[in-house]
Amino acid sequence: MQKQTLAIRTQMKRSAYREHSAPIFMTSSFVFDSAEHARALFVEEVDGDIYTRYSNPNLTELIDKMVQLENAEAGLTFSSGMAAIYAAVAGLLRAGDHIVASRSLFGATYKLLTDILPRWHITTTFVDADQHEQWRAAIQPNTKILFAETPSNPGLDLIDLEYVNSLKENRELVLLVDNCFATPIVQTPIDWGADLVTHSTTKFIDGQGRTIGGILVGRSDLIDEIKIFARQTGPCMSPFDAWLLSKSLETLALRMEKHCANAWELATHFEGHPELVQVKYPFLASHPHVALAKKQMRMGGGLVTFEVKGGRDRAMRFIDAVELASISSNLGDTRTIITHPATTTHSKMTEEERLRVGITPGSIRISVGLEDIADVIQDFDMALQRSK
Ligand SMILES: Cc1ncc(COP(=O)(O)O)c(C=O)c1O
């Protein structure tokens, strides 16, 4: 079946009430048929729910859908996208292990790799997203994970996953891809060799900015290993959030088509605008990785970045002049959102680190929503004029 059908028709077993739409199982635990049933669930790990920190029908339904959409084998849900990333690295690595990661990363992921993991002697070498030789040269005997975020937040840099996958050669390296910006509708990293795919479900998967959540899908042997870490450390998703997210997946394909169409219109309208230094969008001919974008992605995604003339002060004036779009740090919402990464999501990086990944003082990240794009274009045109 096609992804759109799977996202709608994958559903938990109906209860005795014969409901059409899946109900919410707001229960922390489940009852056992007998003492022997409880023993078998705990000791032999026979199929069945015990406790919602471990599993729950709503979590399982969401995982089943995402596994199919991402062409994965198994998955786990988390309380946030960061919890999913942390569990993936902490669940697989030991003191002394090493990660090779693209420098273009979401701010909190960068901080996790630079400030938190070194406390346990897990180190990271950062490479420029498109510099193949740097990826190859950074791999050490103790390297265990190759970490790629593509497209990256907020620089929209792309990583050639097929190439990075080829670096594994015969080694047990795990290619972990943050697919948050693309979603499985736009790109399926497992098709290019990824072993694990992580999402902040907070973004396009939710689609309406209601929940914080994360999901990790991929090879079942790796998911089984991470499951041990996740179950004992407890970053679980609420059944209510999983229920909402599973409903959201029913419209993900439709939404992504519109997000991408709107983003394309916005990017092509503003490219070459006299008040902008640059417009960046993966499918624009001017994007440095456009050929790769067309190979690896089915559409260009729902994010566009602008660099306004006049640096930080102009960027702040532009943001304050916008009337329709929301000033927020989230993305992937029905509502268009504008963010100034240098002073918000990426403010913990140094200026030098930001410039290396293309975040200038004038950079503005736009998460293009589902409004009539003519209204958003008019809003930004007006704000560019007023902020001169
Ligand atoms: C690419 C990317 N990965 C991970 C995260 C973290 O997700 P969460 O905020 O759900 O923890 C974000 C959040 O903005 C993100 O943009």
The ligand as an SDF file (V2000), in Angstrom:
LIG
                    3D

 16 16  0  0  0  0  0  0  0  0999 V2000
   16.2820   19.2800   13.5960 C   0  0  0  0  0  0  0  0  0  0  0  0
   15.7870   19.1800   15.0030 C   0  0  0  0  0  0  0  0  0  0  0  0
   16.0950   18.0920   15.7330 N   0  0  0  0  0  0  0  0  0  0  0  0
   15.6840   17.9660   17.0090 C   0  0  0  0  0  0  0  0  0  0  0  0
   14.9420   18.9460   17.6260 C   0  0  0  0  0  0  0  0  0  0  0  0
   14.5530   18.7840   19.0680 C   0  0  0  0  0  0  0  0  0  0  0  0
   13.2050   18.4790   19.1930 O   0  0  0  0  0  0  0  0  0  0  0  0
   12.3430   18.7500   20.5290 P   0  0  0  0  0  0  0  0  0  0  0  0
   12.2200   20.2200   20.6650 O   0  0  0  0  0  0  0  0  0  0  0  0
   11.0400   18.0470   20.2450 O   0  0  0  0  0  0  0  0  0  0  0  0
   13.0770   18.1540   21.6780 O   0  0  0  0  0  0  0  0  0  0  0  0
   14.5840   20.0820   16.9020 C   0  0  0  0  0  0  0  0  0  0  0  0
   13.7920   21.1500   17.5550 C   0  0  0  0  0  0  0  0  0  0  0  0
   13.6720   22.2570   17.0520 O   0  0  0  0  0  0  0  0  0  0  0  0
   15.0220   20.2110   15.5640 C   0  0  0  0  0  0  0  0  0  0  0  0
   14.7190   21.2850   14.8180 O   0  0  0  0  0  0  0  0  0  0  0  0
  1  2  1  0
  2  3  1  0
  2 15  2  0
  3  4  2  0
  4  5  1  0
  5  6  1  0
  5 12  2  0
  6  7  1  0
  7  8  1  0
  8  9  2  0
  8 10  1  0
  8 11  1  0
 12 13  1  0
 12 15  1  0
 13 14  2  0
 15 16  1  0
M  END
$$$$
